[in-house]
Each structure stands twice: as structure tokens, then as C-alpha cells.
């Protein structure tokens, strides 16, 4: 037996459902984005488990800040097989995911991972990141120019390129 007003409630429920279906979904967040990328890679199950484990081990900045020994202990507790070799493969795979720089051990490695090795400026950008960040932060530009054999204009061009990198990829 239908009560009066039942039809109205059904129409309202249908309208609500339609609104939900047409409403853009929430962003999946970093974990969701990484999972989408992993599924697209079609990795073997064991390797996928390792990379998922590493994704869950990332800190809030996107760094893989735990040491290898700690990561191996956690993997062993989860029953992951393959030891150090599997860990190395999984780290390499993790570091291919977007956003670039993810899975670096610290800010320096995260910045380096964002560079393109085929870029002609790659060696100089690496040198700036690895050896000159402190001097750049203190605005000791002439010192950096001398150290790397660059003109002021060339250094400023390279520094502007560093501005495109994110030291916290997550």
C-alpha cells in the first residue's frame, strides 16, 4: 500500500541521485592518483605489491625517508619477497611516477629526480642542486658563478629553471 506523498519522495530521491551522478567527483588525492598510475603500468603482482608498500611508506612531503633496512623489515612483516633487489626495483618504479621527484630520500634527491637527464643543462642544474643551494640561498651569486664557471646571466637563467622544481613533490 502506498502512502500519500510516497511518489514525491521517490522523485526527490531520483533527483538527488541524478545530481550526485552529475556532480564532479572529488580529486582522488595523491594515493588515488598513484594507484591509477600503477594500474596503468600493468606490473607483475609481486612488483605491484612492493611499489604499493613504498607508496604507503612515503612521508607527507613525498619522500621515502626510511632507510633500506627499515623498509626491508616492514616488507618482510607484510610477507613481501625478493629482499634488497626487489626493493631497489620498486624504488626505481616509484620514482617514475608523477609527480616527479616522488620517492626521493630527501629534498635534494627529490629535486634531482625532477630533472631530465637529456636536458643540455642537466649537469649544471645537478651541480647547483648538489653543491650550491646554500650559497644561492645566501645570495652569494658571484661565488656560485666562479665555482661553476658561469656568467651572471647564465646563472640567473639556471636559477629560474630551479624555481620550476618542487622540493616537496607530494
ABEGO torsion letter per residue (X at the ends): XBBBGAAAAAAAAAAAAAAAAABBBBBAEAAAAAAAAAAAAGBBAAAAAAAAAAAAABBAAGBBABBAAAAAAAAAAAGBBGEAAAAAAAAAAAAABOBBGBGBABAAAAAAAABBAABAAAAAAAAAAAAAAAAAAAGBAAAAAAAAGBBAAAAAAAAAAAAABBABAX
